[in-house]
């Protein structure tokens, strides 16, 4: 089955967001980059989609020259000129096994790390490390793409700028939102506007910038499509919340786990997400955090200070 945007319509609110994927990338980078895949195992014929027939053959013997991230995808460049595209899905996670690594997982350890029945893909690296992909719900997927064909890959071709990249600034966001009739939250969740943002971090960024999720996206732009102060404030908030979440190892509301087996703990820093009925944390605000459904997802906000 070919993977396309149309075939990927599941509840994205359950998927790991950019900080979780970036945390996984940083955990895998030291044991993948510069190492050769001595042996690749696909222990079943499919995850969310069938593996390519030559999946194992195209990986075996290949050196991983770099490990990057695009939006919510991990991308391993191979010496052959291929790229291994990996998506965690709802419950996918990686575990790194080495002879020396016998430490007890930390206090955020997720018990599911011990469930070997869902170890579906294993990369045996030249360093002696084994990289195991575990996915109980099997909504993750992997696909090998020739690097020369990446620009035409449906999964990647329509993605917007990286929110932590140099090109993403208030001017770019304003230009993308100019004349949009959708809500600000809907615009930020549109992967064509900005890549990698999801429900949690959009709620948090809107709260930090004191902007209503119901506000029209077009209000980020002036009549000449330049950035308003709202746009500048929002971009700063997006940068801050993503960087803070990455440093915290991501958020572990559902299944996210770091490669060490520990859970991320940014959920302890949420200021609005999943805090319905609590007092607003903005200094001097007497509002109460509310929740409503917006585009099929729960939105958390303070009606008093988010305008």
C-alpha positions in Angstrom: 0.0 0.0 0.0 1.3 3.4 -0.9 1.5 5.9 1.9 -0.2 9.2 1.2 -1.7 12.1 3.1 -5.2 10.8 2.5 -4.3 7.4 4.0 -3.0 8.9 7.2 -6.3 10.2 8.7 -6.2 9.1 12.3 -6.6 11.1 15.4 -3.4 13.3 15.3 -4.2 14.5 18.8 -3.0 11.0 20.0 0.3 11.3 18.1 3.6 12.5 19.6 4.4 16.1 18.7 7.6 17.7 17.7 9.3 17.8 21.1 8.7 14.1 21.7 10.0 13.2 18.2 13.0 15.5 18.7 13.7 13.9 22.1 13.8 10.5 20.4 16.0 11.7 17.7 18.6 13.0 20.2 18.5 9.7 22.0 19.1 7.7 18.9 21.7 10.0 17.2 24.7 8.8 19.2 24.1 5.1 18.5 22.9 5.5 14.8 25.0 8.2 13.2 28.2 6.8 11.6 27.2 3.2 12.4 26.4 0.5 10.0 23.2 -1.6 10.1 24.7 -5.1 10.2 21.3 -6.7 10.3 17.8 -5.4 10.1 14.8 -7.4 11.3 11.1 -6.8 10.4 9.3 -9.3 12.7 6.0 -8.9 10.9 4.9 -7.9 7.4 3.4 -4.6 8.4 2.9 -1.9 11.0 0.2 0.6 10.0 1.1 -0.2 6.4 2.9 -3.1 4.8 6.7 -2.9 4.8 8.2 -2.6 1.3 9.3 -6.0 -0.1 12.9 -4.9 -0.2 12.8 -3.1 3.2 15.3 -5.4 5.0 17.6 -5.7 1.9 17.9 -1.9 1.4 18.9 -1.4 5.1 21.3 -4.3 5.6 24.9 -3.2 5.4 24.1 0.5 5.1 25.8 3.1 7.2 23.6 5.8 8.7 25.3 9.0 7.7 23.0 11.3 9.6 19.8 11.2 11.6 17.4 14.2 11.2 13.8 15.2 11.8 11.2 16.8 9.6 8.1 17.8 11.4 7.0 14.6 13.3 9.2 12.2 11.1 12.6 10.8 11.9 14.8 10.6 8.8 17.9 8.4 8.7 20.2 9.2 5.7 21.9 6.1 4.4 25.2 5.8 2.5 23.3 4.2 -0.4 21.4 7.5 -1.1 18.2 6.2 0.5 16.4 7.8 3.4 14.6 5.7 6.1 11.5 7.6 7.1 10.1 6.7 10.5 6.9 7.8 12.3 6.1 6.8 15.8 2.4 6.7 15.4 0.3 6.6 18.6 2.4 4.3 20.7 5.7 3.7 18.9 8.9 4.0 20.8 12.6 3.0 20.4 14.7 1.2 22.9 18.5 1.0 22.7 20.2 -2.1 24.0 24.0 -2.3 24.6 26.2 -4.6 26.6 27.1 -1.8 29.0 23.7 -0.4 29.5 22.3 -2.1 32.5 21.1 0.9 34.4 17.7 0.9 36.1 15.3 3.2 34.3 14.5 6.4 36.0 11.4 7.5 37.9 9.5 8.2 34.7 10.0 4.6 33.4 7.0 3.3 31.6 6.2 -0.4 32.4 5.3 -1.1 28.7 9.1 -1.0 28.0 9.2 -4.6 29.2 6.6 -5.8 26.8 8.7 -7.6 24.1 5.7 -9.0 22.2 5.5 -5.6 20.5 9.1 -5.4 19.4 8.4 -5.3 15.7 11.6 -3.9 14.1 15.2 -4.3 15.2 18.4 -2.7 13.8 21.6 -4.4 14.9 24.4 -1.8 14.6 28.1 -2.2 14.0 28.8 -0.8 17.4 27.1 -3.8 19.0 24.0 -1.8 20.0 20.5 -3.1 19.1 17.8 -0.5 18.3 14.4 -1.8 18.9 11.1 -0.3 17.7 8.2 -1.2 19.9 4.6 -0.4 18.9 1.7 -2.0 20.7 -1.0 -0.3 18.6 0.9 -0.6 15.3 0.1 2.9 14.1 3.7 3.7 13.4 5.3 3.1 10.1 8.6 3.1 8.2 9.3 3.7 4.6 12.5 3.9 2.5 12.7 6.7 0.0 15.5 7.6 -2.4 16.8 11.0 -1.4 16.5 12.3 -4.9 12.7 11.6 -4.7 12.1 13.3 -1.4 10.7 16.5 -3.0 8.0 14.4 -4.6 7.2 12.3 -1.5 3.5 12.9 -0.6 4.2 12.6 3.1 6.7 15.5 3.0 6.0 17.7 0.0 3.3 19.9 1.5 4.9 20.5 4.9 5.4 24.0 6.1 8.5 25.5 7.8 10.0 24.0 10.9 8.9 26.1 13.9 12.4 26.0 15.4 14.1 26.7 12.0 15.6 30.0 11.0 13.0 30.7 8.4 10.1 30.6 10.8 9.4 34.0 12.1 6.6 36.4 12.6 6.7 37.7 9.0 6.4 34.1 7.6 3.6 33.2 10.0 1.7 36.4 9.2 2.1 35.8 5.5 0.8 32.3 5.8 -2.2 33.4 7.8 -3.2 36.5 5.9 -6.8 36.4 4.6 -7.4 33.0 6.3 -11.0 32.5 7.5 -10.1 29.8 9.9 -9.5 30.1 13.7 -6.0 30.7 14.9 -5.7 27.3 16.5 -6.8 25.6 13.3 -4.2 27.5 11.3 -1.4 26.5 13.7 -2.4 22.8 13.5 -2.3 22.9 9.7 1.0 21.2 8.8 1.2 23.3 5.7 1.4 26.5 7.8 3.9 25.2 10.3 5.2 21.6 10.6 5.3 19.6 13.7 2.9 21.5 16.0 0.1 19.5 17.6 -2.8 20.1 20.0 -0.8 20.3 23.3 1.8 22.8 22.3 -0.6 25.0 20.3 -2.8 25.3 23.4 0.3 26.1 25.5 1.7 28.7 23.0 -1.7 30.4 22.6 -2.0 30.7 26.4 1.5 32.1 26.8 0.9 34.7 24.1 -2.5 35.6 25.5 -4.3 34.9 22.2 -7.7 33.3 21.9 -7.8 30.0 20.0 -11.0 31.3 18.5 -9.3 34.4 17.1 -9.3 34.6 13.3 -5.9 33.6 11.9 -5.9 36.6 9.6 -5.5 38.9 12.6 -1.9 38.0 12.7 -1.3 40.0 9.5 -1.7 43.7 8.7 -3.5 44.8 5.6 -0.2 44.5 3.7 0.3 41.0 5.1 3.0 42.1 7.5 3.3 40.7 11.0 1.2 42.3 13.8 2.4 42.4 17.5 0.2 39.3 18.0 2.2 37.4 15.4 5.5 38.4 17.1 4.2 37.4 20.5 3.0 34.1 19.2 6.2 33.1 17.5 8.2 33.9 20.6 5.8 31.7 22.6 6.0 28.8 20.2 9.8 28.9 20.4 9.8 29.1 24.2 7.3 26.2 24.7 8.9 23.9 22.2 12.4 24.4 23.6 11.3 24.0 27.1 9.4 20.8 26.2 12.5 19.3 24.4 14.6 20.0 27.4 12.1 18.2 29.6 12.1 15.2 27.3 8.6 15.9 25.9 5.2 15.2 27.5 4.0 11.7 28.6 0.3 11.9 28.7 -0.2 8.7 26.8 2.6 6.5 25.4 5.6 8.7 24.8 8.8 7.3 26.2 12.4 8.4 25.7 15.0 5.9 24.3 16.3 5.4 27.8 12.9 4.1 28.9 12.1 7.2 30.9 9.0 9.3 30.4 9.1 12.9 29.4 7.9 15.3 32.1 6.9 18.5 30.4 3.3 17.7 31.4 4.2 18.9 34.9 4.9 22.3 33.3 1.6 22.7 31.5 0.1 26.0 32.2 -3.3 25.4 30.5 -3.5 22.0 28.8 -5.5 19.5 30.7 -6.1 22.0 33.5 -9.8 22.5 33.1 -11.4 24.1 36.2 -8.1 25.3 37.6 -7.1 28.9 38.3 -5.4 30.7 35.4 -1.6 30.9 36.0 -1.2 34.4 34.5 -0.2 36.9 37.1 -3.1 39.1 38.1 -5.7 37.1 36.2 -8.7 35.7 38.2 -9.9 33.5 35.3 -10.6 29.8 35.3 -9.2 27.4 32.7 -12.0 26.2 30.4 -12.2 23.4 27.9 -14.2 23.3 24.7 -14.1 21.1 21.5 -12.6 22.8 18.5 -12.2 20.9 15.2 -12.7 17.7 17.0 -10.1 18.3 19.6 -10.1 19.5 23.2 -9.0 23.2 23.5 -7.9 24.5 26.9 -7.8 28.2 27.5 -8.5 31.1 29.8 -11.4 33.2 28.4 -10.4 36.1 30.6 -6.8 36.8 29.5 -6.7 35.2 26.1 -8.3 37.6 23.6 
